[in-house]
Amino acid sequence: MNSISRAVPEVALQAIRKLITEQGFGPGDALPSQRDLAVQLGVSRASLREALSSLSALGVISIQPGKGVFVQSPVDLPRGDAAASWPFAAQASPLDIFQLRYALEGFAAGLAAVTLTTDELDALEDNVAAMRNELKAGDFDAAARLDFEFHRRILLASGNQAMLSILTARSDIFLESQKLPFIRAERAMETWQEHRKILRALARRSSAAAQKAMQEHVRNAALRTGIAFVAPATS
């Protein structure tokens, strides 16, 4: 049941990490070819590419076109470390929350693009500007609160009270998940840049672009935390 519920690329991702560890691959070592890896792991080339892309974003491997896939230095914050200090383990894991946010907030952003008012858009612009100031000042707690408020305002603008109530009822868990990516201070400005991209899509009233930008943001936030997940393919 567990193997069915998990996306195939996610299983491949963890299998590649296990392969690197158990077979003693070190920084600079080349992994087997993608064709051989796909056969060895029993996954399709498409699923393997998705897994390798996530591992590349985490800094575990380097994909060099025409040369192969090479191991890099271990990621600064392994997946397990985020969960180790996670205070809500009895309710849900960080991975669970990021996946929920991916589904819920992506859809909400798509709705908000066609429903938000000029005043709501102005408030989001002010929020994005304030986050930039807090990040430049190194106040990551304040930036995380602004991050939470940015997402809350988009849910509010979507007009879906059920989704907003989920966020409101467990705001502590959602806020904690938005603090996690700021552990990697050198990449903190990426959150602001991604918020700007979402804001631009909202300003254009582009539902598809807003949904895509939000989903990319949530996946990238998870990666900055050391958590990789693969979303189901859409037709």
C-alpha positions as CSV (number, residue, x, y, z in Angstrom):
1,M,0.0,0.0,0.0
2,N,2.8,2.4,0.9
3,S,4.6,1.8,-2.4
4,I,1.4,2.4,-4.3
5,S,0.7,5.7,-2.5
6,R,4.1,7.2,-3.2
7,A,5.0,8.7,-6.5
8,V,7.4,6.5,-8.5
9,P,10.0,9.4,-8.9
10,E,10.0,9.8,-5.2
11,V,10.8,6.1,-4.7
12,A,13.6,6.5,-7.3
13,L,15.0,9.6,-5.6
14,Q,15.4,7.7,-2.3
15,A,16.8,4.7,-4.1
16,I,19.5,6.8,-5.8
17,R,20.5,8.3,-2.4
18,K,20.7,4.8,-0.9
19,L,22.8,3.6,-3.9
20,I,25.2,6.5,-3.4
21,T,25.6,5.8,0.3
22,E,25.8,2.0,0.2
23,Q,28.1,1.7,-2.8
24,G,30.5,4.4,-1.5
25,F,30.2,7.0,-4.3
26,G,32.0,10.1,-3.3
27,P,32.1,13.7,-4.6
28,G,33.2,13.7,-8.3
29,D,32.3,10.0,-8.9
30,A,30.2,9.2,-11.9
31,L,27.0,7.3,-11.4
32,P,25.9,4.6,-13.8
33,S,24.3,5.9,-17.1
34,Q,20.7,7.0,-16.9
35,R,19.7,4.0,-18.9
36,D,21.5,1.6,-16.6
37,L,20.1,3.4,-13.5
38,A,16.5,3.1,-14.9
39,V,17.0,-0.6,-15.4
40,Q,18.6,-1.1,-12.0
41,L,15.9,0.7,-10.2
42,G,13.0,-0.6,-12.3
43,V,11.6,2.8,-13.2
44,S,10.9,4.6,-16.4
45,R,13.4,7.1,-17.9
46,A,10.9,9.9,-17.3
47,S,10.6,9.0,-13.6
48,L,14.4,8.8,-13.3
49,R,14.9,12.2,-14.9
50,E,12.4,13.7,-12.4
51,A,14.2,12.2,-9.5
52,L,17.6,13.3,-10.8
53,S,16.3,16.8,-11.3
54,S,15.2,17.0,-7.6
55,L,18.6,15.6,-6.4
56,S,20.4,18.1,-8.6
57,A,18.4,21.0,-7.0
58,L,19.3,19.6,-3.6
59,G,23.0,19.6,-4.5
60,V,23.4,15.9,-4.2
61,I,24.4,15.3,-7.8
62,S,25.5,17.3,-10.9
63,I,24.0,16.5,-14.3
64,Q,26.5,17.3,-17.0
65,P,25.0,17.0,-20.5
66,G,27.0,14.7,-22.7
67,K,29.2,13.5,-19.8
68,G,26.9,11.9,-17.2
69,V,25.7,12.3,-13.6
70,F,28.2,13.0,-10.9
71,V,28.0,13.0,-7.1
72,Q,28.5,16.3,-5.4
73,S,29.1,17.1,-1.8
74,P,26.2,16.0,0.5
75,V,23.4,18.4,0.8
76,D,23.8,20.8,3.7
77,L,20.5,19.9,5.3
78,P,19.5,16.3,4.7
79,R,15.9,15.3,4.6
80,G,15.9,13.7,8.1
81,D,17.3,16.8,9.8
82,A,14.2,18.9,9.1
83,A,12.0,16.2,10.6
84,A,14.2,15.8,13.6
85,S,13.4,19.3,15.0
86,W,9.8,19.4,13.6
87,P,7.5,20.0,16.6
88,F,4.3,18.5,15.0
89,A,5.5,15.0,14.2
90,A,2.5,13.5,15.9
91,Q,0.1,15.3,13.5
92,A,2.0,15.4,10.1
93,S,5.5,15.4,8.7
94,P,7.1,18.4,7.0
95,L,6.7,16.4,3.7
96,D,3.0,16.0,4.4
97,I,2.6,19.7,4.9
98,F,4.5,20.8,1.8
99,Q,2.5,18.4,-0.3
100,L,-0.8,19.7,1.2
101,R,0.4,23.3,0.5
102,Y,1.3,22.4,-3.1
103,A,-2.2,21.1,-3.8
104,L,-4.2,23.6,-1.7
105,E,-2.2,26.8,-2.4
106,G,-1.6,26.2,-6.0
107,F,-5.3,25.9,-6.6
108,A,-6.0,28.9,-4.4
109,A,-3.5,31.1,-6.4
110,G,-5.3,30.1,-9.6
111,L,-8.6,31.2,-8.2
112,A,-7.2,34.4,-6.7
113,A,-5.8,35.5,-10.1
114,V,-9.4,36.0,-11.3
115,T,-11.1,37.1,-8.1
116,L,-8.7,39.3,-6.1
117,T,-9.4,43.1,-5.9
118,T,-7.1,46.0,-6.6
119,D,-6.8,46.6,-2.8
120,E,-5.8,42.9,-2.2
121,L,-3.2,43.2,-5.0
122,D,-1.8,46.3,-3.4
123,A,-1.6,44.6,0.0
124,L,0.4,41.7,-1.6
125,E,2.7,44.2,-3.3
126,D,3.4,45.9,0.1
127,N,4.0,42.5,1.7
128,V,6.6,41.5,-0.9
129,A,8.4,44.8,-0.5
130,A,8.4,44.4,3.3
131,M,9.8,40.8,3.0
132,R,12.7,42.1,0.9
133,N,13.6,44.6,3.6
134,E,13.4,42.0,6.4
135,L,15.5,39.5,4.5
136,K,18.2,42.2,3.7
137,A,18.2,43.0,7.5
138,G,18.6,39.3,8.3
139,D,15.4,39.1,10.3
140,F,14.2,35.7,9.2
141,D,11.5,35.3,11.8
142,A,9.8,38.5,10.6
143,A,10.3,37.3,7.0
144,A,8.6,34.0,7.8
145,R,5.6,35.8,9.3
146,L,5.4,37.9,6.2
147,D,5.6,34.7,4.1
148,F,2.7,33.2,6.1
149,E,0.7,36.5,5.6
150,F,1.4,36.5,1.9
151,H,0.0,33.0,1.5
152,R,-3.0,33.7,3.8
153,R,-3.9,36.8,1.8
154,I,-3.9,34.7,-1.4
155,L,-6.2,32.1,0.2
156,L,-8.5,34.8,1.4
157,A,-8.6,36.4,-2.1
158,S,-9.5,33.0,-3.6
159,G,-12.8,33.3,-1.9
160,N,-12.7,29.6,-0.8
161,Q,-13.6,29.6,2.9
162,A,-13.0,25.9,3.3
163,M,-9.3,26.2,2.3
164,L,-8.9,29.4,4.4
165,S,-10.3,27.6,7.4
166,I,-7.7,24.8,7.1
167,L,-4.9,27.3,7.2
168,T,-6.6,29.2,10.1
169,A,-7.3,26.1,12.2
170,R,-3.7,25.0,12.1
171,S,-1.8,28.2,11.5
172,D,0.9,27.0,13.8
173,I,1.9,24.1,11.6
174,F,1.7,26.2,8.4
175,L,3.8,29.0,9.9
176,E,6.4,26.4,11.1
177,S,6.7,25.0,7.6
178,Q,7.3,28.6,6.3
179,K,10.2,29.0,8.8
180,L,12.0,25.9,7.6
181,P,13.4,27.2,4.3
182,F,15.0,30.1,6.1
183,I,17.4,27.7,7.8
184,R,19.5,28.1,4.7
185,A,20.2,31.8,5.0
186,E,22.3,32.0,1.8
187,R,19.1,31.1,-0.2
188,A,16.6,33.1,1.7
189,M,16.2,35.7,-1.0
190,E,14.9,33.0,-3.3
191,T,11.6,33.1,-1.4
192,W,11.2,36.8,-2.1
193,Q,12.0,36.2,-5.8
194,E,9.4,33.5,-6.1
195,H,6.8,35.7,-4.3
196,R,7.5,38.3,-6.9
197,K,6.9,35.8,-9.7
198,I,3.6,34.8,-8.1
199,L,2.6,38.4,-7.7
200,R,3.3,39.2,-11.4
201,A,1.1,36.3,-12.5
202,L,-1.7,37.6,-10.2
203,A,-1.3,41.1,-11.5
204,R,-1.7,39.7,-15.1
205,R,-4.8,37.9,-13.9
206,S,-3.3,34.7,-15.3
207,S,-4.8,31.8,-13.4
208,A,-2.6,29.1,-15.0
209,A,0.6,31.1,-14.5
210,A,-0.3,31.9,-10.8
211,Q,-1.1,28.3,-10.0
212,K,2.2,27.1,-11.7
213,A,4.3,29.8,-9.9
214,M,2.8,28.9,-6.5
215,Q,3.4,25.2,-7.0
216,E,6.9,25.8,-8.1
217,H,7.4,28.0,-5.0
218,V,6.2,25.4,-2.6
219,R,8.4,22.7,-4.2
220,N,11.4,25.0,-4.1
221,A,10.7,25.9,-0.5
222,A,10.7,22.2,0.3
223,L,14.0,21.7,-1.5
224,R,15.6,24.5,0.4
225,T,14.6,22.6,3.6
226,G,16.2,19.4,2.3
227,I,12.9,17.8,1.3
228,A,12.2,16.6,-2.2
229,F,8.8,15.5,-3.4
230,V,7.4,14.7,-6.8
231,A,3.9,15.8,-7.8
232,P,1.6,13.7,-9.9
233,A,1.8,14.4,-13.6
234,T,-1.0,16.4,-15.1
235,S,-2.5,15.7,-18.5
